[in-house]
Amino acid sequence: METTNLYNYSFENALRGKTPHEVPELSEGYRNSDNSYIFPKGFKGDFNSALKKENLFRRYGTDMYVKDCRQEIHTVLSTADADIVPEGRAYPQDSDDFSQMPFKAYKIATLCKVSEVLMLDKKFNIQKYLTNEFARRFGRAEEKYFINGTGKDQPTGILSAAEIGVETTEITYDDVIKLCFSLKFEYRKNAVWVMNDETAFKLRTLKSSTGDYLWNHNSDTILGRPVEISMYMPNDENGNKPIFFGDLSFYWILQRDKLAVKTLTEKFALQGAIGYAAMERLDGKLIRSEAVKTLKITA
């Protein structure tokens, strides 16, 4: 398939504009919807690793790949536990709730250029460059919508879907404690805090009545759970939700089309450059709203 050595070699040449796209070695990874080619396995693996560095949801969320175009995806919500059962007795009934959730296929795309002079330099690693460049662009775009998406012509973001755990006029030490314990223990043990840099700075200075810092400066944790910083989280202004805390494994990222790239050898020829058009199709949803709690600022 697209993971063979021949595919990798042909893909590298295609990126450099040396090999016509219509070659047998590239046929397995060809996507005729936009005349592009899926990244080879090694490239794609490197891309996924780079993507996780740029996007906190790729680190903590649940990734799935579903190629078909079904709008409804089956989900299961379970609160059941295992227990000791005497021999010959019936197994305890679970409380699993099977349902369907609508997932769409939103297109995220970008276009970048590389000079032909640079491409002639055999020491220039075009795959590594595009891996890092596309990871930065797609990772940040995904994170922005996975946090703030409205669900209308874009994924449904955490801030729209999560439950409000605390409402306050100003973030205090006690408010953060309340937010933590507003989340059920089953979600709290794997939860992370998410906020922007400005909010993190404020929380670093919060102290209890006995002078103890809320923020553990040695481990960058709050109440034992890690803190993630995102530039896409809002500030603590009226109506905003500057902090959320929860188990992001309940945020599902559904990939419809893997990242693929199309080499544009003619479009930027007069500029002495080769262009690369890349796109993916995906959606994201929080499948259990109680798994994440937000802190909301009110007047």
Stockholm file with secondary structure:
# STOCKHOLM 1.0

chainA/1-299         METTNLYNYSFENALRGKTPHEVPELSEGYRNSDNSYIFPKGFKGDFNSALKKENLFRRYGTDMYVKDCRQEIHTVLSTADADIVPEGRAYPQDSDDFSQMPFKAYKIATLCKVSEVLMLDKKFNIQKYLTNEFARRFGRAEEKYFINGTGKDQPTGILSAAEIGVETTEITYDDVIKLCFSLKFEYRKNAVWVMNDETAFKLRTLKSSTGDYLWNHNSDTILGRPVEISMYMPNDENGNKPIFFGDLSFYWILQRDKLAVKTLTEKFALQGAIGYAAMERLDGKLIRSEAVKTLKITA
#=GR chainA/1-299 SS CTTSHHHHHHHHHHHTTCSCSCCGGGGGGEETTTTEEECCHHHHHHHHHHHHHHCHHHHHSEEEECCSCCSEEEEEECCCCCCCCCTTSCCCCCCCEEEEEECCCEEEEEEEEEEHHHHTCTTSCHHHHHHHHHHHHHHHHHHHHHHHCBSSSSCBCHHHHSEEEEEESSCCHHHHHHHHHTSCHHHHTTCEEEECHHHHHHHHHCBCTTSCBSEETTTTEETTEEEEECTTSCCSCTTCCCEEEECGGGEEEEEEEEEEEEEESSTTGGGTEEEEEEEEEEEEEESCGGGEEEEEECC
#=GC SS_cons         CTTSHHHHHHHHHHHTTCSCSCCGGGGGGEETTTTEEECCHHHHHHHHHHHHHHCHHHHHSEEEECCSCCSEEEEEECCCCCCCCCTTSCCCCCCCEEEEEECCCEEEEEEEEEEHHHHTCTTSCHHHHHHHHHHHHHHHHHHHHHHHCBSSSSCBCHHHHSEEEEEESSCCHHHHHHHHHTSCHHHHTTCEEEECHHHHHHHHHCBCTTSCBSEETTTTEETTEEEEECTTSCCSCTTCCCEEEECGGGEEEEEEEEEEEEEESSTTGGGTEEEEEEEEEEEEEESCGGGEEEEEECC
//
